[in-house]
């Protein structure tokens, strides 16, 4: 008799983070919700990651090898392609879940059949796993304006999200050209289709360390510029396009403009350059 597919697929993209990956995987195996499969997408690691995952001997865990891309978005999309569950949960290779995280999200989605995705609030930890406190910007935005998402206000991260696989596939997964902001781009696109369910408990632990992509400021700068252009191009709202234009200017000039270090005529010239990108 064939084994029924799991209700939920967990996707972990990884590259040379075996020391932290062990704890990440164990946080999945410790979940009180049992109907999951784990897909570890190895983006060309050289630190023994593949051998470790294979050595676990757990039939619920699958290793998918990939050529080195350097893009978590590409790795996550590969994982989505291998997923069999009705829902997909994402977990970064340096983050961890509290034991009741998946159970709470599956129950929340069952109680809200009109919703196709869900996220929890966040708690920060340091590289050693010590608590750094709740993530202050982790405020549920159910029912709030799209501008809140564009302005990076909601503290949603990939490790906190569970989403219906059919919606993910319809949205085309993560945009590989937005490395650094590919998660925010997906949340904006998902929210156009479905309101999320927000769980107020901080059931996701995000690790703060220098090796994370978010610490690469040049990468994030370029990714945000691409994201704002993409959002503006896909929106019929003049307010949204205007907000994107303001964010583009802020990203290009940064704190200098706010300190009065950029002459008014330069800002006016920049407005003229940016306007065609957002109209």
N, C-alpha and C positions, 0 to 999 in steps of 0.2 A: 504494500500500500504506500503510495507516494506521500512524502511529508508535505503538509500544507505550507505555503510560503509565509514568512513572518509578516506581521502587520506593519512593522516599522524597520526601516533600513538606516543604519548609522554610517556616515561617511567621514573618515578621517584622512585628510591629505597630509603627507609627511615627507620631510627631507632632513636627514642627519640630525634627528632629535631623539635618539633612542633613550637617552637618560630620562627625558621627560615623558616620552611616549609610553613607557611602561606604566606610569601612574595614570596617564590618560586612559589607556585601554582598561586598566583595572577598575576605573570609575564607571566604565560601561558594564563590565561584568558584575559589578556590585549593585546594579539597578534592581529595584523591587519589581519593576515591570519586566517580564521575561520574554515576551514575544518579539525579539529583535534579532537582526543579523548585523554584523559589523564588517564593513568593507574598508580595509586600509589600503589607500592608494599611495604606493611608494614612488616618489618622483626622482628615482635614480640615486637613492641613498648609498653611501659607502661605509657606513658605520655599523653594519651588521643588523640593520632593521629587518630586512627580509628574513634572515635566519631566525631572528627572535620571534617574529610573528608566526612563521611556519612551525617553530618549535613549541608553540603553545598547545598545538594539537587540539584546538577547540573547533568543533564542527560549525559553530555559529560565527566564526571569524574567517574571513576570506582576505587573502593578500592579492592585490592587483598591481603588477609591476608596470611602470611607465617610463618612457624615455624622459630624460631630464628636460623640463620645460621652464622651471623657475617660477611658475605661475600657480598659486593655490586655486585660482578659478578653473584652470585647465584640469587640474587633478580632481577637483570636486565634480566637474562635469563628467569625467571618466567614471567616478564613483556613482553618480546618478544613473549613468548608462548601465551599470551592473546591478542596480538596486531592484529588488523584487517586492518590497513592501508597499503598502498603500500610502504610507507616509515616509518621508526622509528627514532624518535629523543630522545636523552637521556638528562636528566637534573638531576644533583645531588641535594639533598635536602637542600643544603645551598647556591646554586648559583641562579642567576636570569638572565632573558633574556630581552633585549631591545625589544620594541613592534614590530619592523619590522623584527625581526630575522628570523622567520619561513617563512615569505613572501619572503624575499631575497633569502633564500636557496631553496625554491621550484622553484622560477623563475630561479635561476642559474642552477638547475638540468634539468629543462625543456629546457633550452638553450643549454645544453650539454648532449644529450641523450646517449652518449657513457660512461658517468660517472655515477657511482652508489652510490657515497657518496660525502659529502660536509662538510666543517667546516668553522667557522668564526674565526677572531682574537679575542683576549681576553683583558679584562680590569679587573684589580684587585680592590677589595673593602675590607674594614676591617669588623669586626663583626657587627659594627653599620651601615654598608652600605656606609661609606665614601670612596671617591675615593683614591686609592693608585697608580693610573697611569696605563698605558698600559703595558701588560706583554711583556718584552723585547724580549723573545725568540719565540714569536708568529710569526714566519716567514713562509709564505706558502712554501711548498716544492714540489709542482707539478713539475714533471720532474727531481727532484734531485735523487741522489743515495739512495739505500736502507740503506746504512751505516749511512746516516743522521738520519733516524728513529731509528736505533739501538743505535746510540750515544746520544739519548734523546735530539737532537737539536730542532726539531720542537715543538712549544708550542701548541700541540693539547690536548684538554681535552674532556672527555665524554660529558660535557654540551654544547660543541660547534658543535657536530656532528649530521648530519642527514644521514641515510644510507638506501638503498633499502632493504626491508625486505627479499626478496628472496635471496639476497647475504648474509645477516646475517645468515639466516637459513642454507645456503649451507656451510658457514664457521663454523657453530656450536656455534655461539654466543661467549660469553666471557669464558675464561678458568678459572674455579673456583680455580685451584691450584696456580694461580698467583696473589693472592690478593695484591694489591698495584701497580702491573705492568700489570694487565689484560687488561687495556685500550690500552697501547702501543703495547702489543702483538696482539690485534685485529687490530689496524691500520696497522701494518706490514703485517698481513695476508690479509687484505682488499686490500692493495696497490699492492699485488702480482696479484690480479684479476682485479683491476680497479684503474685508476688515480683519485684522488679526485679533486673537485672544491674548490679552496680557495677563500674566501670572505675577502677582506682586511679590511673592517670595523670591529671594535671591538664590536660586537653585543652581546657577551656573557660576563657576569660579574661573575668572580670567587671570592669566599669569602676566604680570608686568615685568618685562626684562628687555635688555638692550638688543636682543637678537630678533625682536618682532619686526614685521614689515612696517608697522605704523611708526617706528622710530626712524625710518628712512624718509627724511623730510622732502628731499628732492623728488623721490618716487611719488609720495603722497601729493605733492604740489601738482605734478603733471597729471596724475590720475584725477584729481579733483577738477582741474580745468576741463578735461575730457568729459567728466560726468556732468558738469554744469551745462556744457554745450549740448550734450545729448538730451538732458532733461528739457532744456529750452526748446530744442528742435521738435521734441515729441509732445509738447504741451500747446493747447489752444488758448490758455489763459495768459492774458497780458500781464497779470500780476505775477504769475510764476516766471515768465520771461524776464520781467523787470528785476525780480529777486535774483535770478541767475546772473544777470548783468552786474548787479551789485557785488555778488560773490566772486565773479570773475575779476572784477577790479580789485577787490580786497586781496585775493590770492596773488595777483600780479604785483601789487604795490606793497602789501603787507603792512606792518606797523608804521612804516614811514608816513603813509598818508594820514594815519590817525594822530601822529605826532606833529603834523603840520610840516613835514619835511618834503612834501611834494607840492610844487606851485599849483595854484588853481588852474592855470592855463594847461598844465600837463595833464591834470585830471580830466579837464574838459576834452582834451585831445584823445585821451584813453577811452572816455565814454563814447566818442565818435567811432573809435576802432572796434569797440566791443559790441555796439548796438546792432550791427548787421548779423552778428552771431546769435542774437537772441530775439530777433523779430521775424 
